[in-house]
Amino acid sequence: MGTPATRAPAVWPALPLEEWKETYATLHRWLQIVGKVRLVRTPWINHSWHVTLYVTARGLTTSLIPHRTKSFQIEFDFVDHQLVIRASDGAARSVALRPRSVADFYHDLMARLRELGVEVAICGRPNELEDAIPFREDETHAAYDREAAQRWWRVLVQAERVLTAFRAQFLGKCSPVHMFWGSFDLAVTRFSGRLAPKHPGGVPHLPDWVAREAYSHEVSSAGFWPGGGAVPYPAFYSYAYPEPNGFKEATVRPSGAAYSAALREFLLPYDLVRTADSPDEALLAFLESTYQAAADLGGWDRAALERAGEPRDA
């Protein structure tokens, strides 16, 4: 009698916030530490695109970070549950992803970087969090549920795939599909090409000038967020800055998507996507309808900014 087959993981797995909120809080801070290493070692790129992380076949990566005449990269591997540091000279180090405090993770990572000849000093507090305990002192956040972290990454893999298909239809200036470790969301942002009003700032533990530079031009932005605070569930979101008149009343798809007055953005609960007959179609409907509302009400030149039809084979 053969061994029972191992059940394949769900393509769009469940991700109830309450079940992994402690791991989420710890991982959020670990990502910030790694992201800040990239921040201080990478030339500034408009809208903070130089600080973000990118989804990989195993987790999240910084991509290449320059350091003198060599480069290195840091990757969260949620398959083997390791943080892997690889340098262009062939050297490598790793840090175990396991239940451990933020302080322990921070000191271990900095030690491994020093072994590779990388001395780096980062801003020692988290950004965009009310609870901003310095990393080197944070013994409060110390949870790591391997299975939950991997499920979250699997959601990112699917979201990245659909967001990239959505991004491909736009000819104008558009961000990569990337992970902002400050707000802990996977995002893609389209630009109208016009300047925007000065952003008011006010994001917790984030300099106002950073927010103002990020929103220097008109945008329609969308992405995935695991939830928190007033939104106790994972969700896809879409917003416009500046928000045009009538945006909040716009009819968007699919059923279940709704405007949040508190967040000033449309939300589509993740569970409605993962349980849909076609999750890809449900998510694309949300992305396209919310963008169209922002662009039409904002007077964007859609004929010049959007691609018509599919490209021919090269």
Backbone torsions as a table, in degrees:
resi	resn	phi	psi	omega
1	MET	NA	126.9	-174.6
2	GLY	-74.8	166.6	176.9
3	THR	-74.7	133.6	179.0
4	PRO	-57.2	140.1	179.8
5	ALA	-66.1	143.9	176.1
6	THR	-74.9	131.2	-179.3
7	ARG	-68.0	128.4	-180.0
8	ALA	-68.1	143.0	178.5
9	PRO	-65.4	148.8	179.7
10	ALA	-61.2	139.1	179.3
11	VAL	-62.4	-45.0	175.0
12	TRP	-115.1	85.4	-173.3
13	PRO	-72.5	156.7	174.1
14	ALA	-66.8	146.8	-179.0
15	LEU	-144.0	58.5	-178.9
16	PRO	-62.4	125.9	-174.0
17	LEU	-57.5	-43.6	-175.0
18	GLU	-60.5	-30.8	-175.7
19	GLU	-75.8	-18.5	-176.2
20	TRP	-135.9	18.8	-173.8
21	LYS	-61.7	-32.0	179.6
22	GLU	-72.7	-41.5	174.7
23	THR	-63.1	-42.6	177.9
24	TYR	-55.7	-47.3	-178.4
25	ALA	-63.1	-40.9	178.9
26	THR	-68.7	-47.7	-178.1
27	LEU	-63.2	-35.4	176.9
28	HIS	-56.0	-44.8	-178.7
29	ARG	-73.3	-35.5	175.0
30	TRP	-61.8	-43.8	178.2
31	LEU	-62.4	-36.1	179.0
32	GLN	-64.4	-40.3	179.1
33	ILE	-60.7	-49.6	180.0
34	VAL	-64.1	-43.2	179.0
35	GLY	-61.7	-35.9	179.2
36	LYS	-70.0	-28.9	173.1
37	VAL	-62.8	-45.1	177.2
38	ARG	-63.1	-41.1	-178.1
39	LEU	-55.8	-49.1	-173.2
40	VAL	-78.3	-15.5	-177.3
41	ARG	-105.4	0.4	-174.2
42	THR	-119.8	135.4	177.0
43	PRO	-56.6	144.0	-177.5
44	TRP	-64.3	130.8	175.0
45	ILE	-118.7	143.4	-175.3
46	ASN	-48.0	144.3	176.2
47	HIS	62.1	25.6	178.4
48	SER	62.3	28.0	-179.9
49	TRP	-70.0	-11.6	179.7
50	HIS	-81.8	-6.7	-174.9
51	VAL	-102.9	-10.3	-167.2
52	THR	-78.0	167.3	174.8
53	LEU	-112.0	161.4	-176.2
54	TYR	-128.7	143.1	-179.6
55	VAL	-71.7	137.0	176.7
56	THR	-124.2	178.9	178.9
57	ALA	-70.4	-6.4	178.8
58	ARG	-128.6	-13.5	-177.4
59	GLY	172.4	-119.1	-179.4
60	LEU	-137.7	142.3	180.0
61	THR	-128.7	155.0	172.0
62	THR	-78.6	-19.9	-161.7
63	SER	67.4	-174.2	-174.8
64	LEU	-65.5	135.6	176.3
65	ILE	-118.5	121.5	-179.0
66	PRO	-72.1	142.5	174.7
67	HIS	-147.8	102.4	-174.6
68	ARG	54.5	-123.8	-176.6
69	THR	-94.0	2.8	176.5
70	LYS	-123.5	175.7	176.9
71	SER	-134.1	163.0	176.3
72	PHE	-145.5	165.3	175.1
73	GLN	-142.2	154.9	-179.3
74	ILE	-122.8	130.6	-178.9
75	GLU	-129.1	130.6	167.9
76	PHE	-80.4	118.8	178.6
77	ASP	-105.0	105.9	-178.0
78	PHE	-93.0	10.4	171.7
79	VAL	-92.9	-53.2	177.6
80	ASP	-95.1	-4.4	176.9
81	HIS	58.1	58.3	176.2
82	GLN	-135.6	148.8	166.5
83	LEU	-98.6	117.1	-172.6
84	VAL	-110.8	127.7	177.5
85	ILE	-110.3	121.9	179.5
86	ARG	-123.2	134.0	179.1
87	ALA	-107.7	155.6	-177.0
88	SER	-70.5	-11.9	175.8
89	ASP	-88.4	4.7	177.0
90	GLY	98.5	-12.0	-179.8
91	ALA	-75.4	152.4	-179.8
92	ALA	-151.4	151.7	174.9
93	ARG	-142.3	164.0	177.9
94	SER	-141.8	156.6	177.3
95	VAL	-128.6	128.3	-176.9
96	ALA	-70.3	135.1	171.3
97	LEU	-93.4	105.7	-175.8
98	ARG	-155.0	171.4	175.7
99	PRO	-58.8	112.3	-179.1
100	ARG	-162.4	152.6	-176.5
101	SER	-71.2	159.7	174.8
102	VAL	-59.1	-40.4	179.6
103	ALA	-61.7	-43.9	179.8
104	ASP	-63.5	-44.6	177.9
105	PHE	-60.5	-45.3	-178.6
106	TYR	-59.1	-50.4	-177.0
107	HIS	-66.5	-36.7	178.2
108	ASP	-65.3	-45.9	180.0
109	LEU	-61.6	-46.0	-179.3
110	MET	-63.5	-35.5	177.1
111	ALA	-65.4	-42.6	-179.6
112	ARG	-66.8	-37.6	176.9
113	LEU	-63.6	-41.3	178.6
114	ARG	-62.5	-36.4	177.3
115	GLU	-62.1	-27.5	177.9
116	LEU	-90.4	5.1	179.1
117	GLY	82.9	17.4	-179.8
118	VAL	-107.3	106.4	173.6
119	GLU	-96.9	121.5	-175.8
120	VAL	-140.6	136.0	176.1
121	ALA	-116.4	122.8	-178.5
122	ILE	-112.9	162.5	171.1
123	CYS	-62.0	124.6	-165.5
124	GLY	-84.7	5.0	179.0
125	ARG	-120.6	150.9	175.7
126	PRO	-65.8	153.0	173.5
127	ASN	-101.9	153.5	171.8
128	GLU	61.6	23.1	176.5
129	LEU	-126.9	136.7	177.6
130	GLU	-66.3	-38.7	179.6
131	ASP	-89.7	91.1	-172.7
132	ALA	-108.5	56.5	176.2
133	ILE	-63.8	133.3	177.0
134	PRO	-54.4	140.1	-176.6
135	PHE	-55.0	-45.8	-174.6
136	ARG	-68.5	-12.4	-179.2
137	GLU	-111.8	-3.3	-170.1
138	ASP	-82.9	98.5	174.2
139	GLU	-101.7	1.1	-177.1
140	THR	-77.5	-45.6	-176.3
141	HIS	-94.7	111.3	-172.0
142	ALA	-147.7	21.6	-176.9
143	ALA	-95.7	145.5	172.4
144	TYR	-154.4	103.0	175.7
145	ASP	-95.6	108.8	-174.9
146	ARG	-56.5	-45.2	-175.8
147	GLU	-66.5	-39.7	179.4
148	ALA	-67.7	-42.7	178.5
149	ALA	-61.5	-39.6	179.8
150	GLN	-69.1	-38.3	177.2
151	ARG	-61.6	-43.1	178.3
152	TRP	-59.1	-44.8	178.9
153	TRP	-62.8	-38.4	179.0
154	ARG	-64.5	-34.3	173.5
155	VAL	-63.2	-43.7	178.9
156	LEU	-60.2	-39.0	179.3
157	VAL	-59.0	-46.1	179.9
158	GLN	-69.4	-43.8	-179.9
159	ALA	-62.5	-41.6	179.9
160	GLU	-60.5	-40.4	-178.8
161	ARG	-62.6	-45.6	-178.1
162	VAL	-74.3	-39.6	177.5
163	LEU	-62.3	-35.5	177.9
164	THR	-67.3	-40.4	176.1
165	ALA	-61.8	-40.5	176.3
166	PHE	-63.6	-44.9	-179.6
167	ARG	-59.8	-35.3	-173.7
168	ALA	-64.4	-16.5	-178.2
169	GLN	-85.9	1.9	-173.5
170	PHE	-112.7	129.9	-179.1
171	LEU	-94.0	-21.0	-177.6
172	GLY	-76.6	-174.2	177.1
173	LYS	-60.7	130.8	-177.4
174	CYS	-150.1	140.6	178.9
175	SER	-71.3	164.0	164.4
176	PRO	-66.1	170.1	166.9
177	VAL	-84.3	111.3	-171.3
178	HIS	-143.5	163.0	-175.8
179	MET	-101.9	118.6	173.8
180	PHE	-90.2	113.5	-176.0
181	TRP	-74.1	-19.1	177.2
182	GLY	-67.6	-52.4	-179.4
183	SER	-92.9	-8.3	176.0
184	PHE	63.2	42.9	178.5
185	ASP	-130.5	149.3	173.8
186	LEU	-91.7	126.4	-168.2
187	ALA	-139.1	155.2	168.2
188	VAL	-139.7	137.1	-172.3
189	THR	-129.5	127.2	175.4
190	ARG	-101.2	147.9	-177.4
191	PHE	-120.9	140.3	178.3
192	SER	-77.5	-24.6	-174.5
193	GLY	100.9	-4.8	-178.7
194	ARG	-105.3	152.4	175.4
195	LEU	-66.0	152.1	179.0
196	ALA	-112.3	160.3	173.8
197	PRO	-61.9	155.4	-179.5
198	LYS	-59.0	127.1	-179.4
199	HIS	-69.4	142.2	-177.1
200	PRO	-74.2	-14.7	-176.6
201	GLY	72.4	-151.7	177.6
202	GLY	89.5	10.3	176.7
203	VAL	-74.7	133.0	-177.3
204	PRO	-56.8	129.3	175.1
205	HIS	53.9	42.2	174.7
206	LEU	-141.8	124.1	-179.7
207	PRO	-56.8	137.9	-178.6
208	ASP	-58.2	-33.2	-177.4
209	TRP	-65.3	-28.4	178.3
210	VAL	-67.7	-46.7	178.3
211	ALA	-63.2	-39.1	-178.2
212	ARG	-68.5	-36.9	177.1
213	GLU	-69.6	-37.7	179.9
214	ALA	-63.4	-35.1	-177.4
215	TYR	-111.2	38.7	-179.9
216	SER	-72.6	-21.4	-179.0
217	HIS	-128.2	157.6	-180.0
218	GLU	-60.8	137.0	-178.3
219	VAL	-138.2	156.5	161.9
220	SER	-124.8	118.1	-172.1
221	SER	-125.5	144.0	-179.1
222	ALA	-144.8	159.4	178.7
223	GLY	177.2	-165.1	-179.0
224	PHE	-123.2	138.3	179.8
225	TRP	-136.6	134.9	-179.2
226	PRO	-69.4	-9.8	178.6
227	GLY	101.7	176.3	-179.5
228	GLY	147.6	156.1	177.7
229	GLY	60.7	-121.4	-177.0
230	ALA	-72.7	-8.4	179.7
231	VAL	-120.8	87.9	-173.2
232	PRO	-83.0	39.5	-179.6
233	TYR	-159.9	155.3	177.0
234	PRO	-70.7	147.3	-175.2
235	ALA	-155.5	154.1	165.3
236	PHE	-90.5	148.2	-176.7
237	TYR	-133.7	162.4	174.0
238	SER	-156.2	132.5	179.8
239	TYR	-144.4	167.4	176.2
240	ALA	-126.2	140.3	171.9
241	TYR	-133.6	123.6	-7.4
242	PRO	-69.3	152.3	-179.2
243	GLU	-75.8	119.8	-178.9
244	PRO	-74.0	155.9	176.9
245	ASN	-58.3	134.3	178.5
246	GLY	89.6	-5.4	-176.4
247	PHE	-62.2	-45.0	-175.8
248	LYS	-65.5	-23.4	179.6
249	GLU	-92.7	-0.2	-175.4
250	ALA	-63.1	147.4	174.6
251	THR	-87.2	120.5	-178.6
252	VAL	-125.4	165.4	-178.6
253	ARG	-117.0	159.8	-7.4
254	PRO	-83.2	-177.4	175.5
255	SER	-58.7	135.0	-177.7
256	GLY	108.1	-20.5	173.8
257	ALA	-74.7	138.0	-176.5
258	ALA	-150.3	155.0	178.8
259	TYR	-83.2	133.3	175.1
260	SER	-100.1	113.1	178.8
261	ALA	-65.4	-31.8	-178.8
262	ALA	-68.0	-39.8	-177.6
263	LEU	-97.5	-12.1	-178.3
264	ARG	58.2	47.2	178.2
265	GLU	-157.3	159.7	173.7
266	PHE	-82.2	141.5	178.3
267	LEU	-124.0	140.6	172.7
268	LEU	-126.9	108.6	-178.6
269	PRO	-53.4	135.3	-179.4
270	TYR	-57.4	-37.4	-178.5
271	ASP	-62.2	-30.1	176.7
272	LEU	-69.0	-30.6	177.7
273	VAL	-75.5	-50.9	-173.0
274	ARG	-66.9	-24.7	-179.8
275	THR	-98.6	2.1	178.9
276	ALA	-69.5	157.0	176.4
277	ASP	-58.4	-38.6	175.5
278	SER	-132.8	95.3	-179.9
279	PRO	-56.3	-39.0	179.9
280	ASP	-60.5	-46.9	-178.5
281	GLU	-66.0	-38.9	179.4
282	ALA	-63.4	-45.0	-179.0
283	LEU	-68.5	-42.6	178.7
284	LEU	-63.3	-35.7	177.3
285	ALA	-62.1	-41.2	178.7
286	PHE	-64.8	-48.7	-177.7
287	LEU	-61.7	-44.7	-176.3
288	GLU	-71.9	-42.2	-176.5
289	SER	-70.6	-37.0	178.7
290	THR	-71.9	-37.2	175.1
291	TYR	-64.0	-45.5	-179.2
292	GLN	-60.0	-38.9	177.1
293	ALA	-62.4	-45.8	180.0
294	ALA	-63.9	-44.4	-175.6
295	ALA	-71.4	-43.5	-178.5
296	ASP	-68.5	-46.6	-179.3
297	LEU	-70.3	-26.6	178.9
298	GLY	-89.4	-2.3	177.4
299	GLY	71.4	34.9	177.9
300	TRP	-71.0	152.3	176.4
301	ASP	-84.7	78.8	-172.5
302	ARG	-64.8	-32.8	-179.6
303	ALA	-61.9	-34.1	-179.4
304	ALA	-85.9	-22.1	-171.7
305	LEU	-98.1	-16.6	-174.0
306	GLU	-113.3	150.9	179.7
307	ARG	-91.6	135.0	178.8
308	ALA	-99.1	121.6	176.5
309	GLY	77.3	177.4	179.9
310	GLU	-92.5	143.6	177.5
311	PRO	-68.6	150.2	176.2
312	ARG	-78.3	158.8	177.3
313	ASP	-60.6	141.5	179.4
314	ALA	-74.7	NA	NA
